[in-house]
Amino acid sequence: MERLRIRAGTCAFADHDSFYPRHLANADRLRYYASFFSVVEIDSTFYGIVAARTWERWLDQVDGDFRFHAKAPAAMTLHAHGMTRQERREVGRAFLESLRPAAERRAISAILLQFPPWFGATRENIATVERLVAFCQPLNAAVEFRERSWFQDPERIEKTIAWISSLGAVHVICDEPQAGRKSVPYVPRVTHTQLGILRMHGRNLEMWDKPGLTSSKQRFDYRYSRTELESFVPDVVTLANGVQEFHVLMNNNSNNDAVWNAFDWLDLIGGAKRPRPMLQQSEQLSLLPDHIVDGGEGYS
């Protein structure tokens, strides 16, 4: 397993408050993160264009082996409504231009094209995916669906996987709550010789599609147990044998769960740069049994 190139990290690096030393400036968080992990997904690009100078600052904080994933803007993947195709294309061009510093250093592993939960397997949507994958070239495009019709049965799974492969795109393997139409099953397949991706969203079924959520973090409020993560290792090792690199990205970004589960992955696959840091007191409390946290005997 040590010979395989498997990386583990989180979706976003700024959310994990108890992971960072209290004295550390926010501007130095990526440098600290990169001293433990070798990959991160930048999701702030979904909400707006990140300036090229910001990318240059980030690149100064990581070594030459560090890899980024960049989430495509909402306008590109049809999350933003009321825009013309030309307006979406202009946003896409600005996004790709902003990535130039990282692309020139070959630090971008993939652009994540995550489509909305209403984006089903229609002829029109297939054409949209094909246009966007081509638009992202020469950078790798990673395709993640959130609507079940793309994988509704074994025959459809085979067609979707073959189609993504024919586009030269990366199929994003997802682990998430199985909540009907607005979720996709776990499909452990790779479609690209360079890269495989597993994005883990948690298994909070109650909150996954609950109306009226005030924060997306409520949807991802879940920490995987060590046993749950171990169950993925055989698939990850098998898939990693067929690609140059395999990346596991934790998107359960609530209560610092993603960063601690990323450390669990490093324990399972090897390759940790250095031991995980000591948990701060608030994080220690979250790991104790409820009767102790609530003031029972044995804790002071």
Number of C-alpha atoms within 10 A of each C-alpha: 13 9 8 18 17 26 24 26 30 29 27 22 22 16 17 19 16 17 21 20 14 10 6 10 9 11 11 14 20 21 15 16 22 19 15 19 24 22 26 27 24 20 17 15 17 21 13 14 18 16 14 17 12 13 16 15 14 16 20 12 19 20 13 12 9 19 24 21 23 24 24 30 25 21 22 24 21 18 16 13 8 9 12 10 12 9 13 17 16 14 19 22 14 13 24 19 14 20 22 15 18 18 17 9 11 15 20 22 24 24 26 23 25 22 21 17 16 14 21 19 17 11 8 10 13 14 10 14 19 14 12 18 22 15 15 19 13 9 17 21 28 29 21 19 24 20 21 21 19 20 21 14 11 9 9 14 17 13 13 18 19 13 16 20 16 11 16 17 27 28 27 25 23 22 21 22 22 16 17 11 14 19 21 24 21 16 15 18 20 24 22 21 15 15 25 26 29 23 20 23 24 24 20 19 16 11 17 22 16 10 7 6 12 8 8 12 15 18 23 25 22 21 22 19 10 13 8 10 15 14 10 14 14 10 11 20 17 14 18 23 15 17 18 14 18 23 23 23 27 28 26 28 25 19 20 18 21 30 31 22 24 22 20 19 25 22 14 15 19 17 20 18 12 9 10 15 12 11 15 14 9 9 17 12 15 11 10 12 10 11 11 13 16 11 10 11 9 8 11 7
